[in-house]
């Protein structure tokens, strides 16, 4: 019944539009008429009842207008990029995109070109992101000597001397490698780092190698992160010290990681949406300060309420939340293993995205991802 009622309402609205503005539309076109319609609504102020009713009608007309004109961000399908031929690593157990730990930055950029983005990470150095339309996606961190100290990919760029790659089963991984680490020590505190179903971390070649599994694809290898022991030891606590540069870095990293996942699963790429970023950041800040974790805030506002309060228009919206993960990579991989969050990340109909990150007094990051279609 509600669907039928909405259809009838839209038919009435269409009839009203044509009766009032049809001749003008034929002469001037829909965009000029739309401006006239908005002006008419703004001039009718006599009755609060009329004003309220017209506000509702105007909202419905705006939705109809957007549908008629397809007024949303159009994203073209990027060209298919050739995958590189992967060679077996020469010095390490693992390589990513034929890059190994301790390779020189100059050698990496001879191979991959200039980074598309550089952002601060939790180790106090930068992730350099390389890709072609988010295909062949790799993140590289360098130490003070411009040598590779960190690697990550969630695409088919993993090569190893022990025949483990993207899509390998957890059983194949555990058969080839020793027991994973169950914790990592920071100062006088040991932090649990493994999740039996979602990731395992090993100490290999004096590197912390974390293998992420996709529980929605039979627990197969979904991504790999490699961090040198020296770089890991630079981070004194489990959570890095909070600052605005780190917050911005985590935000753009989550955006890039999302697009890399969408590319991997052949979904349209998203564009960054500046208008909604403040809404996302404010919700993360509110959760961090008020010590809660929920889509509905303590004032009872939903994600959609908050967007509307900030005058962000949308036809479709979604929100992902994460907290407790020390990095954008761990937050993203956790979201990919959560059914509802994964659906937002890979939803074909979404076109725009923003991310807001804030920290509580213990430097724990809270992540809010906003997905939109105009």
KOLLUM-323769 format. One record per residue (C-alpha): x, y, z. Coordinates in nm, 3 decimals, m for minus. Each point is the difference from the previous one (the first is absolute). Example, Ala and Ser with C-alpha at 12.3 -4.5 7.8 and 13.67 -1.06 7.14 Angstrom:
+---------+---------+---------+
:      xx :      yy :      zz :
+---------+---------+---------+
:   1.230 :  m0.450 :   0.780 :
:   0.137 :   0.344 :  m0.066 :
+---------+---------+---------+
# end
This chain:
+---------+---------+---------+
:      xx :      yy :      zz :
+---------+---------+---------+
:   0.000 :   0.000 :   0.000 :
:   0.269 :   0.262 :   0.083 :
:   0.163 :  m0.066 :  m0.338 :
:  m0.332 :   0.050 :  m0.181 :
:  m0.066 :   0.315 :   0.202 :
:   0.342 :   0.138 :  m0.092 :
:  m0.058 :  m0.075 :  m0.369 :
:  m0.337 :   0.178 :   0.014 :
:   0.163 :   0.296 :   0.174 :
:   0.267 :   0.021 :  m0.269 :
:  m0.267 :  m0.016 :  m0.274 :
:  m0.186 :   0.286 :   0.169 :
:   0.324 :   0.198 :   0.024 :
:   0.081 :  m0.065 :  m0.366 :
:  m0.350 :   0.117 :  m0.096 :
:   0.041 :   0.312 :   0.212 :
:   0.339 :   0.074 :  m0.156 :
:  m0.133 :  m0.035 :  m0.352 :
:  m0.314 :   0.205 :   0.069 :
:   0.196 :   0.283 :   0.163 :
:   0.326 :  m0.007 :  m0.196 :
:  m0.056 :  m0.209 :  m0.314 :
:  m0.010 :   0.290 :  m0.247 :
:   0.308 :   0.158 :   0.157 :
:   0.185 :  m0.331 :  m0.015 :
:  m0.069 :  m0.035 :  m0.373 :
:   0.135 :   0.351 :  m0.056 :
:   0.292 :   0.020 :   0.245 :
:   0.105 :  m0.351 :   0.101 :
:  m0.010 :  m0.181 :   0.333 :
:   0.296 :   0.173 :   0.171 :
:  m0.148 :   0.349 :  m0.044 :
:  m0.343 :  m0.118 :   0.110 :
:   0.153 :  m0.167 :   0.306 :
:   0.144 :   0.330 :   0.114 :
:  m0.341 :   0.165 :  m0.043 :
:  m0.166 :  m0.279 :   0.199 :
:   0.244 :   0.039 :   0.288 :
:  m0.061 :   0.374 :   0.000 :
:  m0.378 :  m0.053 :   0.019 :
:   0.031 :  m0.230 :   0.300 :
:   0.215 :   0.253 :   0.183 :
:  m0.254 :   0.282 :  m0.042 :
:  m0.300 :  m0.182 :   0.152 :
:   0.013 :   0.081 :   0.371 :
:  m0.359 :   0.086 :   0.104 :
:  m0.104 :  m0.321 :   0.174 :
:   0.217 :  m0.232 :   0.211 :
:  m0.215 :  m0.293 :  m0.115 :
:   0.049 :   0.093 :  m0.363 :
:   0.371 :   0.054 :   0.059 :
:   0.037 :  m0.342 :   0.161 :
:  m0.194 :  m0.173 :  m0.277 :
:   0.195 :   0.181 :  m0.271 :
:   0.329 :  m0.089 :   0.167 :
:  m0.095 :  m0.367 :  m0.023 :
:  m0.111 :   0.038 :  m0.362 :
:   0.318 :   0.190 :  m0.083 :
:   0.208 :  m0.283 :   0.148 :
:  m0.189 :  m0.253 :  m0.214 :
:   0.040 :   0.221 :  m0.309 :
:   0.373 :   0.029 :   0.065 :
:   0.025 :  m0.380 :   0.009 :
:  m0.205 :  m0.025 :  m0.319 :
:   0.211 :   0.269 :  m0.167 :
:   0.317 :  m0.188 :   0.086 :
:  m0.150 :  m0.320 :  m0.139 :
:  m0.117 :   0.170 :  m0.323 :
:   0.329 :   0.178 :  m0.063 :
:   0.215 :  m0.281 :   0.146 :
:   0.161 :   0.278 :   0.204 :
:   0.283 :  m0.200 :   0.157 :
:   0.369 :  m0.050 :  m0.047 :
:   0.057 :  m0.213 :  m0.308 :
:   0.301 :  m0.225 :   0.020 :
:   0.145 :  m0.146 :  m0.314 :
:   0.144 :  m0.350 :   0.008 :
:   0.380 :   0.030 :   0.005 :
:   0.197 :  m0.182 :  m0.269 :
:   0.127 :  m0.346 :   0.086 :
:   0.366 :   0.011 :   0.102 :
:   0.233 :  m0.287 :  m0.075 :
:   0.116 :  m0.195 :   0.304 :
:   0.378 :  m0.023 :   0.053 :
:   0.189 :  m0.323 :  m0.040 :
:   0.091 :  m0.103 :   0.355 :
:   0.347 :  m0.131 :   0.067 :
:   0.104 :  m0.211 :   0.296 :
:   0.165 :   0.219 :   0.265 :
:   0.380 :  m0.007 :   0.004 :
:   0.086 :   0.103 :   0.358 :
:  m0.323 :  m0.030 :   0.198 :
:  m0.272 :  m0.260 :   0.045 :
:  m0.264 :   0.239 :  m0.138 :
:  m0.008 :   0.274 :  m0.259 :
:  m0.289 :   0.222 :  m0.110 :
:  m0.013 :   0.128 :  m0.359 :
:   0.361 :  m0.125 :  m0.026 :
:   0.101 :   0.237 :   0.282 :
:   0.182 :  m0.142 :   0.302 :
:   0.080 :   0.133 :   0.345 :
:   0.323 :   0.209 :  m0.003 :
:  m0.024 :   0.081 :  m0.371 :
:   0.102 :   0.359 :  m0.075 :
:  m0.273 :   0.259 :  m0.055 :
:   0.160 :   0.099 :  m0.332 :
:  m0.030 :  m0.361 :  m0.122 :
:  m0.364 :  m0.016 :   0.107 :
:  m0.091 :   0.318 :  m0.183 :
:   0.189 :  m0.111 :  m0.309 :
:  m0.234 :  m0.301 :   0.006 :
:  m0.327 :   0.163 :   0.114 :
:   0.036 :   0.369 :  m0.086 :
:  m0.087 :   0.280 :   0.241 :
:  m0.236 :  m0.062 :   0.291 :
:  m0.360 :   0.105 :  m0.051 :
:  m0.025 :   0.106 :   0.364 :
:   0.220 :   0.021 :   0.310 :
:  m0.163 :  m0.005 :   0.345 :
:   0.119 :  m0.026 :   0.359 :
:  m0.039 :  m0.342 :   0.162 :
:   0.010 :  m0.136 :   0.354 :
:   0.377 :  m0.062 :  m0.019 :
:   0.082 :   0.367 :  m0.042 :
:   0.099 :  m0.045 :  m0.365 :
:  m0.206 :   0.029 :  m0.316 :
:  m0.186 :  m0.255 :  m0.205 :
:   0.077 :   0.063 :  m0.368 :
:  m0.290 :  m0.129 :  m0.207 :
:   0.061 :  m0.128 :  m0.354 :
:  m0.269 :  m0.115 :  m0.242 :
:  m0.157 :   0.052 :  m0.342 :
:  m0.370 :   0.081 :   0.049 :
:   0.032 :  m0.199 :   0.325 :
:   0.115 :  m0.306 :  m0.193 :
:   0.338 :  m0.153 :   0.093 :
:  m0.044 :   0.173 :   0.337 :
:   0.295 :   0.003 :   0.240 :
:   0.093 :   0.207 :   0.306 :
:   0.370 :   0.047 :   0.083 :
:   0.163 :   0.156 :   0.307 :
:   0.365 :   0.109 :   0.002 :
:   0.245 :   0.038 :   0.287 :
:   0.234 :   0.295 :   0.055 :
:   0.248 :  m0.153 :  m0.246 :
:  m0.267 :  m0.012 :  m0.274 :
:  m0.018 :  m0.377 :   0.014 :
:  m0.325 :  m0.197 :  m0.003 :
:  m0.112 :  m0.064 :   0.358 :
:  m0.368 :  m0.077 :  m0.055 :
:  m0.217 :  m0.158 :  m0.272 :
:  m0.371 :  m0.068 :  m0.045 :
:  m0.234 :  m0.118 :  m0.272 :
:  m0.349 :  m0.148 :  m0.023 :
:   0.038 :  m0.096 :  m0.366 :
:   0.165 :  m0.281 :  m0.193 :
:   0.353 :   0.137 :   0.035 :
:   0.133 :  m0.238 :   0.266 :
:   0.290 :  m0.228 :  m0.083 :
:   0.190 :  m0.228 :   0.237 :
:   0.271 :  m0.262 :   0.007 :
:  m0.243 :  m0.237 :   0.177 :
:  m0.286 :   0.017 :  m0.252 :
:  m0.241 :   0.215 :   0.202 :
:  m0.197 :   0.268 :  m0.180 :
:  m0.337 :   0.166 :  m0.027 :
:  m0.269 :  m0.267 :   0.024 :
:   0.214 :  m0.255 :   0.185 :
:  m0.191 :  m0.182 :   0.271 :
:   0.072 :   0.045 :   0.369 :
:   0.098 :  m0.367 :   0.013 :
:   0.260 :   0.057 :  m0.274 :
:   0.139 :   0.294 :   0.198 :
:   0.023 :  m0.182 :   0.332 :
:   0.153 :  m0.307 :  m0.169 :
:   0.280 :   0.211 :  m0.150 :
:   0.069 :   0.225 :   0.300 :
:   0.074 :  m0.052 :   0.369 :
:  m0.247 :   0.090 :   0.274 :
:  m0.119 :   0.362 :  m0.024 :
:   0.073 :   0.248 :   0.275 :
:  m0.274 :   0.037 :   0.257 :
:   0.107 :   0.341 :   0.129 :
:   0.243 :   0.286 :  m0.040 :
:   0.160 :   0.186 :   0.289 :
:   0.004 :   0.378 :   0.032 :
:   0.178 :   0.114 :   0.312 :
:  m0.129 :  m0.209 :   0.290 :
:  m0.325 :  m0.094 :  m0.176 :
:  m0.067 :  m0.294 :  m0.231 :
:  m0.267 :   0.058 :  m0.263 :
:  m0.185 :  m0.286 :  m0.163 :
:   0.043 :   0.034 :  m0.376 :
:  m0.147 :  m0.313 :  m0.155 :
:  m0.352 :  m0.094 :  m0.090 :
:  m0.032 :  m0.366 :  m0.091 :
:  m0.250 :   0.067 :  m0.279 :
:   0.101 :   0.347 :  m0.125 :
:   0.380 :   0.031 :   0.014 :
:   0.326 :  m0.158 :   0.109 :
:   0.325 :   0.183 :   0.068 :
:   0.339 :  m0.170 :  m0.038 :
:   0.357 :   0.114 :   0.065 :
:   0.177 :  m0.083 :  m0.328 :
:   0.335 :   0.139 :  m0.125 :
:  m0.003 :   0.236 :   0.301 :
:  m0.332 :   0.142 :  m0.129 :
:  m0.352 :  m0.013 :   0.141 :
:  m0.203 :  m0.159 :  m0.279 :
:  m0.376 :   0.021 :   0.051 :
:  m0.214 :  m0.217 :  m0.225 :
:  m0.366 :   0.107 :  m0.018 :
:  m0.273 :  m0.251 :  m0.087 :
:  m0.335 :   0.063 :  m0.167 :
:  m0.263 :  m0.191 :   0.198 :
:  m0.249 :   0.063 :  m0.281 :
:   0.225 :  m0.180 :  m0.250 :
:   0.060 :  m0.322 :   0.193 :
:   0.269 :   0.154 :   0.221 :
:   0.249 :   0.047 :  m0.282 :
:   0.284 :   0.254 :  m0.001 :
:  m0.144 :   0.347 :  m0.068 :
:   0.295 :   0.229 :   0.074 :
:   0.352 :   0.010 :   0.141 :
:   0.181 :   0.264 :   0.205 :
:   0.376 :  m0.015 :   0.067 :
:   0.165 :   0.228 :   0.259 :
:   0.365 :  m0.018 :   0.098 :
:   0.071 :  m0.078 :   0.364 :
:   0.193 :   0.327 :   0.026 :
:  m0.297 :   0.204 :  m0.124 :
:  m0.240 :  m0.183 :   0.232 :
:   0.228 :   0.071 :   0.295 :
:  m0.010 :   0.372 :  m0.080 :
:  m0.364 :  m0.003 :   0.112 :
:   0.028 :  m0.002 :   0.377 :
:  m0.365 :  m0.075 :   0.077 :
:  m0.269 :  m0.200 :  m0.173 :
:  m0.173 :   0.324 :  m0.105 :
:   0.210 :   0.275 :  m0.156 :
:  m0.003 :   0.347 :   0.154 :
:  m0.303 :   0.186 :  m0.132 :
:   0.043 :   0.306 :  m0.219 :
:  m0.178 :   0.168 :  m0.292 :
:   0.249 :  m0.130 :  m0.259 :
:  m0.061 :  m0.359 :   0.108 :
:  m0.378 :   0.052 :  m0.002 :
:   0.015 :   0.134 :  m0.356 :
:   0.230 :  m0.283 :  m0.105 :
:  m0.235 :  m0.269 :   0.136 :
:  m0.295 :   0.168 :  m0.174 :
:   0.154 :   0.004 :  m0.346 :
:   0.148 :  m0.347 :   0.047 :
:  m0.347 :  m0.141 :   0.070 :
:  m0.130 :   0.175 :  m0.311 :
:   0.279 :  m0.150 :  m0.213 :
:  m0.038 :  m0.344 :   0.159 :
:  m0.372 :   0.006 :  m0.076 :
:   0.057 :   0.087 :  m0.364 :
:   0.268 :  m0.268 :  m0.027 :
:  m0.254 :  m0.253 :   0.130 :
:  m0.265 :   0.127 :  m0.242 :
:   0.247 :  m0.030 :  m0.286 :
:   0.085 :  m0.354 :   0.108 :
:  m0.368 :  m0.097 :  m0.002 :
:  m0.072 :   0.196 :  m0.321 :
:  m0.224 :   0.267 :   0.151 :
:  m0.007 :   0.369 :  m0.106 :
:   0.258 :   0.216 :   0.172 :
:  m0.114 :   0.260 :   0.253 :
:   0.083 :   0.369 :   0.006 :
:   0.093 :   0.189 :   0.315 :
:  m0.295 :   0.205 :   0.133 :
:   0.118 :   0.305 :   0.190 :
:  m0.348 :   0.116 :   0.106 :
:  m0.069 :  m0.307 :   0.217 :
:   0.349 :  m0.033 :   0.145 :
:  m0.075 :   0.239 :   0.284 :
:  m0.308 :  m0.204 :   0.094 :
:   0.207 :  m0.320 :   0.013 :
:   0.278 :   0.165 :   0.201 :
:  m0.243 :   0.153 :   0.249 :
:  m0.158 :  m0.341 :   0.067 :
:   0.341 :  m0.157 :   0.061 :
:   0.086 :   0.288 :   0.234 :
:  m0.331 :  m0.039 :   0.183 :
:   0.052 :  m0.374 :   0.051 :
:   0.357 :   0.056 :   0.122 :
:  m0.096 :   0.273 :   0.246 :
:  m0.327 :  m0.156 :   0.124 :
:   0.139 :  m0.355 :   0.019 :
:  m0.255 :  m0.186 :  m0.213 :
:   0.002 :  m0.188 :  m0.329 :
:  m0.321 :   0.006 :  m0.205 :
:  m0.155 :   0.130 :  m0.321 :
:  m0.264 :   0.185 :   0.204 :
:   0.153 :   0.269 :   0.219 :
:  m0.098 :   0.082 :   0.358 :
:  m0.251 :   0.259 :  m0.127 :
:  m0.180 :  m0.272 :  m0.196 :
:   0.119 :   0.122 :  m0.342 :
:   0.058 :  m0.257 :  m0.274 :
:   0.271 :   0.041 :  m0.266 :
:  m0.270 :   0.136 :  m0.234 :
:  m0.117 :   0.252 :   0.262 :
:   0.355 :   0.127 :   0.043 :
:   0.052 :   0.039 :  m0.374 :
:  m0.328 :   0.188 :  m0.038 :
:   0.085 :   0.225 :   0.297 :
:   0.324 :   0.091 :  m0.179 :
:  m0.193 :   0.071 :  m0.323 :
:   0.160 :  m0.289 :  m0.186 :
:  m0.236 :  m0.116 :  m0.273 :
:  m0.016 :  m0.364 :  m0.106 :
:  m0.223 :  m0.258 :  m0.165 :
:   0.172 :  m0.293 :   0.170 :
:   0.240 :  m0.014 :   0.293 :
:   0.180 :  m0.251 :   0.220 :
:   0.242 :   0.008 :   0.292 :
:   0.279 :  m0.225 :   0.126 :
:   0.153 :   0.030 :   0.346 :
:   0.314 :  m0.149 :   0.150 :
:   0.191 :   0.047 :   0.324 :
:   0.278 :  m0.179 :   0.182 :
:   0.217 :  m0.072 :  m0.304 :
:   0.341 :   0.165 :   0.008 :
:   0.013 :   0.077 :  m0.373 :
:  m0.206 :   0.067 :  m0.308 :
:   0.105 :  m0.336 :  m0.144 :
:  m0.122 :  m0.203 :   0.297 :
:  m0.319 :   0.207 :   0.014 :
:  m0.068 :  m0.056 :  m0.371 :
:   0.070 :  m0.372 :   0.008 :
:  m0.230 :  m0.035 :   0.302 :
:  m0.279 :   0.184 :  m0.182 :
:   0.045 :  m0.225 :  m0.304 :
:  m0.067 :  m0.302 :   0.223 :
:  m0.322 :   0.149 :   0.139 :
:  m0.295 :  m0.074 :  m0.229 :
:  m0.185 :   0.332 :   0.027 :
:   0.314 :   0.211 :  m0.015 :
:   0.131 :  m0.200 :  m0.296 :
:  m0.327 :   0.063 :  m0.184 :
:   0.049 :   0.376 :   0.040 :
:   0.363 :  m0.020 :  m0.115 :
:  m0.096 :  m0.192 :  m0.315 :
:  m0.349 :   0.140 :  m0.066 :
:  m0.026 :   0.063 :  m0.373 :
:  m0.240 :   0.293 :   0.038 :
:   0.223 :   0.218 :   0.219 :
:   0.194 :   0.276 :  m0.171 :
:   0.157 :   0.216 :   0.274 :
:   0.186 :  m0.055 :   0.325 :
:   0.152 :   0.191 :   0.289 :
:   0.179 :  m0.111 :   0.316 :
:   0.034 :   0.166 :   0.339 :
:   0.247 :  m0.113 :   0.269 :
:   0.030 :   0.124 :   0.358 :
:   0.185 :  m0.126 :   0.309 :
:  m0.101 :  m0.046 :   0.360 :
:   0.219 :   0.095 :   0.297 :
:   0.185 :  m0.334 :  m0.031 :
:   0.091 :   0.070 :  m0.366 :
:  m0.244 :  m0.268 :  m0.120 :
:  m0.134 :   0.092 :  m0.345 :
:  m0.371 :   0.001 :  m0.087 :
:  m0.077 :  m0.035 :  m0.370 :
:  m0.318 :   0.114 :  m0.181 :
:  m0.046 :  m0.070 :  m0.371 :
:  m0.285 :   0.172 :  m0.185 :
:  m0.127 :  m0.133 :  m0.334 :
:  m0.233 :   0.203 :  m0.223 :
:  m0.180 :   0.022 :  m0.328 :
:  m0.132 :   0.346 :  m0.094 :
+---------+---------+---------+
# end
